[in-house]
Amino acid sequence: MTTANTDAAGTGNGEKGTLEDAFTGTASEDAVFDFLKLTGGGPSTGPKDGVPPAREPETGLVPTKPTDPPAVDEDEEEEPAADAPRAVRLAYFERIIHRERERYKDTVVAADKRFVEKASPPLYAMSKEKLYLDLVSDATGKPFTKFRDYLAERWGVSRAHGYRIVNEYPVMKALEPLGADAPDKLSARQVPKLLGVLRSRGKDDVAAGEEAVRTVWQQSESKTPAALQETIDRLGWNDAEALALDDLSESERERKTLVEKWDEAANALDPNKARELLQRDPSGAKRLLEKLRPFVNVLEEVSQLPTPKGKTRR
């Protein structure tokens, strides 16, 4: 300590003033460490002229930059007086609104993350075991027939979000054994790729399907959906019958169901029965025609569309 004080006292008055200012907190932030800078202007590599940094006489600690005043708690910020300038009051109120909105967003994100984490296993079980079929819908008074209706009415969860949770859960469970190499989250396009592998390779053995998912993940250089698909193709695991329950495949199934229903209805339309209906109930036949006409018009429009490349009309 004696050496440090003596060295400090032996420097020029300008430098001594800088050191004293640093101790007392009166120097600017930029000037506090001026005594450590090299004359050449480059970064300092040590004390100037071999002089060690001065230490506090009582504590023996090297002084740091002046301590900043304690931050004011934003929630305790005092409201400007009623007669304060409008701009001041406006800024004050907007600060509060902005702060609370950010807190709300953080809370929602955290709550959604917890919901997905905790609700995934039971939702997956409800879907796989079709337990929702035992519940009655308040809207129809009949048992639920579709998982998406159960999600929407019972929990206010959209079909897309609900299926995303249900589909992601078994894939994430399969990847868990990878430890640090397992992803924290999967994208909406990654899930169907891996889910298809899980279902196709695990038809008879779930463990084999989970192992296949891990193999695809580890052997893919990047984890993009395209790279995952390339690995699946290379391994020969691209089972066309293993449809992932994502939005695209679900929509495709809904389309097929709609076509099948129309096929059934069309098969029931017999020209002879139409003539019989016309004779027995002309007004009823007219009402039926008015109901069918919009659908017939749409189907005629569709029939005029060019056939998609690589497909044939049936």
C-alpha positions as CSV (number, residue, x, y, z in Angstrom):
1,M,0.0,0.0,0.0
2,T,2.8,2.4,0.9
3,T,4.5,1.8,-2.5
4,A,1.3,2.4,-4.4
5,N,0.6,5.7,-2.6
6,T,4.2,6.9,-3.1
7,D,4.1,6.0,-6.8
8,A,0.8,7.8,-7.2
9,A,2.2,10.9,-5.5
10,G,5.3,10.8,-7.6
11,T,3.4,11.2,-10.9
12,G,2.6,14.4,-12.6
13,N,-0.1,16.7,-11.3
14,G,-2.4,16.0,-14.2
15,E,-2.2,12.2,-13.7
16,K,-2.5,12.6,-9.9
17,G,-5.6,14.6,-10.4
18,T,-7.1,11.9,-12.5
19,L,-6.4,9.2,-9.9
20,E,-7.9,11.3,-7.1
21,D,-10.9,12.0,-9.3
22,A,-11.3,8.3,-9.9
23,F,-11.3,7.6,-6.1
24,T,-13.8,10.4,-5.4
25,G,-16.0,9.6,-8.3
26,T,-15.8,13.1,-9.8
27,A,-14.1,12.1,-13.1
28,S,-16.0,11.2,-16.2
29,E,-16.5,7.6,-17.2
30,D,-14.0,7.9,-20.0
31,A,-11.4,9.7,-17.9
32,V,-11.4,7.2,-15.0
33,F,-9.0,4.8,-16.6
34,D,-6.9,7.4,-18.6
35,F,-3.9,6.6,-16.5
36,L,-3.9,3.0,-17.9
37,K,-3.9,4.0,-21.5
38,L,-0.7,3.8,-23.6
39,T,0.6,7.0,-25.1
40,G,0.5,5.4,-28.6
41,G,-3.3,5.2,-28.4
42,G,-3.5,1.4,-28.7
43,P,-5.1,-0.9,-26.1
44,S,-3.4,-1.0,-22.7
45,T,-1.4,-4.1,-21.9
46,G,-0.3,-3.1,-18.4
47,P,0.3,-0.2,-16.0
48,K,1.9,2.9,-17.5
49,D,5.7,3.1,-16.9
50,G,5.5,0.1,-14.7
51,V,3.4,1.9,-12.1
52,P,0.9,-0.5,-10.5
53,P,-2.6,0.6,-10.2
54,A,-3.2,2.5,-7.0
55,R,-5.4,0.8,-4.4
56,E,-7.8,2.1,-1.9
57,P,-6.0,3.0,1.4
58,E,-8.5,1.2,3.6
59,T,-9.7,-1.7,1.5
60,G,-6.7,-2.5,-0.7
61,L,-9.0,-2.9,-3.7
62,V,-8.3,-1.5,-7.2
63,P,-10.9,1.2,-7.8
64,T,-13.5,0.6,-10.5
65,K,-15.8,3.0,-12.3
66,P,-18.0,5.1,-10.1
67,T,-21.0,3.2,-8.8
68,D,-24.2,3.9,-10.7
69,P,-27.1,5.2,-8.6
70,P,-29.6,2.4,-7.8
71,A,-32.2,1.9,-10.5
72,V,-35.7,3.2,-9.7
73,D,-38.4,0.5,-9.6
74,E,-40.5,1.1,-12.6
75,D,-43.6,0.1,-10.7
76,E,-42.9,2.8,-8.1
77,E,-42.5,5.5,-10.7
78,E,-44.4,8.5,-9.6
79,E,-47.2,9.8,-11.8
80,P,-46.6,13.3,-13.2
81,A,-48.8,16.0,-11.7
82,A,-52.1,16.7,-13.4
83,D,-50.8,20.1,-14.6
84,A,-47.6,18.6,-16.0
85,P,-47.0,19.0,-19.8
86,R,-49.2,16.7,-21.9
87,A,-46.1,15.1,-23.5
88,V,-44.7,14.1,-20.0
89,R,-48.0,12.5,-19.0
90,L,-48.4,10.8,-22.3
91,A,-44.9,9.3,-22.1
92,Y,-45.5,8.2,-18.5
93,F,-48.8,6.3,-19.3
94,E,-47.4,4.8,-22.5
95,R,-44.4,3.4,-20.5
96,I,-46.8,1.7,-18.2
97,I,-48.8,0.2,-21.0
98,H,-45.8,-1.0,-22.9
99,R,-44.3,-2.6,-19.8
100,E,-47.5,-4.4,-18.9
101,R,-47.9,-5.6,-22.5
102,E,-44.4,-7.1,-22.5
103,R,-45.2,-8.8,-19.2
104,Y,-48.4,-10.1,-20.6
105,K,-46.7,-11.6,-23.7
106,D,-44.0,-13.2,-21.6
107,T,-46.6,-14.7,-19.3
108,V,-48.6,-16.1,-22.3
109,V,-45.5,-17.6,-23.9
110,A,-44.5,-19.2,-20.6
111,A,-48.1,-20.5,-20.0
112,D,-48.3,-21.9,-23.5
113,K,-45.0,-23.6,-23.1
114,R,-46.1,-25.2,-19.8
115,F,-49.4,-26.3,-21.3
116,V,-47.7,-28.0,-24.2
117,E,-45.3,-29.7,-21.9
118,K,-47.8,-30.9,-19.3
119,A,-50.9,-31.5,-21.6
120,S,-49.1,-33.4,-24.4
121,P,-49.0,-36.8,-22.6
122,P,-52.7,-36.8,-21.6
123,L,-53.9,-35.4,-25.0
124,Y,-51.9,-38.0,-26.8
125,A,-53.5,-40.7,-24.7
126,M,-56.9,-39.3,-25.2
127,S,-56.4,-39.3,-29.0
128,K,-54.7,-42.7,-29.2
129,E,-57.2,-44.5,-27.0
130,K,-60.1,-42.5,-28.3
131,L,-61.3,-41.8,-24.8
132,Y,-63.1,-38.6,-26.0
133,L,-65.7,-40.9,-27.6
134,D,-67.1,-41.5,-24.1
135,L,-67.9,-37.8,-23.6
136,V,-71.1,-36.0,-24.7
137,S,-70.9,-32.7,-26.6
138,D,-72.8,-29.9,-25.1
139,A,-73.3,-28.5,-28.6
140,T,-75.0,-31.6,-30.1
141,G,-76.1,-33.6,-27.1
142,K,-74.4,-36.6,-28.6
143,P,-71.0,-38.3,-27.9
144,F,-68.0,-36.7,-29.6
145,T,-67.0,-38.4,-32.9
146,K,-64.0,-36.4,-33.8
147,F,-61.0,-35.4,-31.6
148,R,-60.8,-31.9,-33.1
149,D,-64.4,-31.2,-32.0
150,Y,-63.5,-32.4,-28.5
151,L,-60.4,-30.1,-28.5
152,A,-62.4,-27.1,-29.6
153,E,-65.5,-27.4,-27.4
154,R,-63.9,-28.8,-24.3
155,W,-60.6,-26.8,-24.2
156,G,-60.9,-24.1,-26.8
157,V,-57.8,-25.5,-28.6
158,S,-57.8,-25.3,-32.4
159,R,-57.5,-28.5,-34.4
160,A,-54.1,-27.4,-35.8
161,H,-52.6,-26.6,-32.4
162,G,-54.1,-29.7,-30.8
163,Y,-52.9,-32.1,-33.4
164,R,-49.5,-30.4,-33.4
165,I,-49.2,-31.2,-29.7
166,V,-50.4,-34.8,-30.1
167,N,-48.1,-35.4,-33.1
168,E,-45.1,-33.8,-31.6
169,Y,-45.2,-35.7,-28.3
170,P,-44.4,-39.3,-29.5
171,V,-41.6,-37.9,-31.8
172,M,-40.0,-35.9,-29.0
173,K,-40.3,-38.9,-26.7
174,A,-38.5,-41.0,-29.3
175,L,-35.7,-38.4,-29.5
176,E,-35.2,-38.0,-25.7
177,P,-32.6,-40.8,-25.4
178,L,-30.3,-38.6,-27.5
179,G,-29.8,-36.4,-24.6
180,A,-27.9,-33.2,-25.5
181,D,-28.4,-34.0,-29.2
182,A,-32.2,-34.1,-28.8
183,P,-34.0,-30.9,-30.0
184,D,-35.8,-28.6,-27.6
185,K,-38.6,-28.1,-30.1
186,L,-39.6,-29.2,-33.6
187,S,-41.1,-27.2,-36.4
188,A,-44.5,-27.9,-37.9
189,R,-42.7,-29.3,-41.0
190,Q,-40.2,-31.5,-39.2
191,V,-42.9,-33.3,-37.1
192,P,-44.7,-35.0,-40.1
193,K,-41.4,-36.3,-41.5
194,L,-40.4,-38.0,-38.3
195,L,-43.9,-39.0,-37.4
196,G,-44.2,-40.9,-40.7
197,V,-41.1,-42.8,-39.9
198,L,-42.3,-43.6,-36.4
199,R,-45.6,-44.9,-37.7
200,S,-44.3,-46.9,-40.6
201,R,-41.2,-48.4,-38.9
202,G,-43.1,-49.0,-35.6
203,K,-46.3,-50.7,-36.9
204,D,-45.4,-53.9,-35.1
205,D,-42.7,-52.7,-32.7
206,V,-42.9,-49.2,-31.2
207,A,-39.3,-49.4,-30.0
208,A,-38.2,-50.1,-33.5
209,G,-40.0,-47.0,-34.7
210,E,-38.5,-44.8,-32.1
211,E,-35.0,-46.2,-32.9
212,A,-35.7,-45.3,-36.6
213,V,-36.6,-41.8,-35.7
214,R,-33.3,-41.4,-33.8
215,T,-31.4,-42.8,-36.8
216,V,-33.0,-40.4,-39.2
217,W,-32.2,-37.4,-36.9
218,Q,-28.6,-38.4,-36.3
219,Q,-27.8,-39.3,-39.9
220,S,-29.3,-36.0,-41.3
221,E,-26.5,-33.5,-41.7
222,S,-28.9,-30.6,-41.2
223,K,-32.2,-30.9,-39.5
224,T,-34.3,-29.1,-42.2
225,P,-37.4,-30.9,-43.4
226,A,-35.8,-31.4,-46.8
227,A,-32.6,-32.9,-45.2
228,L,-34.7,-35.2,-43.1
229,Q,-36.7,-36.4,-46.1
230,E,-33.4,-37.0,-48.0
231,T,-32.3,-39.3,-45.2
232,I,-35.6,-41.1,-45.1
233,D,-35.5,-41.7,-48.9
234,R,-31.9,-42.9,-48.7
235,L,-32.8,-45.4,-45.9
236,G,-35.8,-46.5,-48.0
237,W,-38.2,-45.7,-45.2
238,N,-40.6,-43.4,-47.2
239,D,-43.8,-45.4,-46.6
240,A,-46.5,-43.8,-48.6
241,E,-49.2,-45.3,-46.4
242,A,-47.7,-43.7,-43.3
243,L,-49.6,-40.4,-43.4
244,A,-48.6,-38.0,-40.7
245,L,-51.5,-36.3,-39.0
246,D,-50.4,-32.8,-39.9
247,D,-52.6,-30.1,-41.6
248,L,-51.9,-31.3,-45.1
249,S,-52.6,-35.0,-44.6
250,E,-55.6,-34.2,-42.4
251,S,-57.1,-32.0,-45.1
252,E,-56.5,-34.7,-47.7
253,R,-58.4,-37.2,-45.5
254,E,-61.2,-34.7,-45.1
255,R,-61.3,-34.2,-48.9
256,K,-61.5,-38.0,-49.5
257,T,-64.3,-38.3,-47.0
258,L,-66.2,-35.6,-48.7
259,V,-65.8,-37.2,-52.1
260,E,-66.9,-40.6,-50.7
261,K,-70.0,-39.0,-49.2
262,W,-70.9,-37.4,-52.5
263,D,-70.3,-40.7,-54.3
264,E,-72.8,-42.4,-51.9
265,A,-75.3,-39.6,-52.6
266,A,-74.8,-39.8,-56.3
267,N,-75.2,-43.6,-56.3
268,A,-78.6,-43.0,-54.6
269,L,-79.8,-40.7,-57.4
270,D,-81.8,-42.8,-59.8
271,P,-83.3,-41.0,-62.9
272,N,-86.4,-43.3,-62.7
273,K,-86.9,-42.2,-59.1
274,A,-86.5,-38.6,-60.1
275,R,-89.3,-39.0,-62.6
276,E,-91.5,-40.7,-60.0
277,L,-90.8,-37.8,-57.6
278,L,-91.7,-35.3,-60.3
279,Q,-95.0,-37.0,-60.9
280,R,-96.0,-37.4,-57.3
281,D,-94.6,-34.1,-55.9
282,P,-93.7,-31.5,-58.6
283,S,-93.0,-28.8,-56.0
284,G,-90.8,-31.1,-53.9
285,A,-88.9,-32.0,-57.0
286,K,-88.4,-28.3,-57.8
287,R,-87.1,-27.6,-54.3
288,L,-84.7,-30.5,-54.6
289,L,-83.5,-29.2,-57.9
290,E,-82.8,-25.7,-56.4
291,K,-80.7,-27.3,-53.7
292,L,-78.7,-29.4,-56.1
293,R,-78.2,-26.7,-58.8
294,P,-75.4,-24.7,-57.0
295,F,-73.4,-27.9,-56.4
296,V,-73.9,-29.1,-60.0
297,N,-72.7,-25.7,-61.3
298,V,-69.6,-25.9,-59.1
299,L,-68.9,-29.4,-60.2
300,E,-69.2,-28.3,-63.9
301,E,-66.8,-25.5,-63.3
302,V,-64.3,-27.9,-61.7
303,S,-64.7,-30.3,-64.6
304,Q,-63.5,-27.5,-67.0
305,L,-60.2,-27.0,-65.1
306,P,-57.0,-28.4,-66.6
307,T,-55.9,-31.7,-65.2
308,P,-53.0,-31.4,-62.8
309,K,-49.7,-32.5,-64.4
310,G,-49.0,-36.2,-63.8
311,K,-52.7,-37.0,-62.8
312,T,-55.7,-38.3,-64.7
313,R,-59.3,-37.5,-64.1
314,R,-61.5,-40.4,-62.9
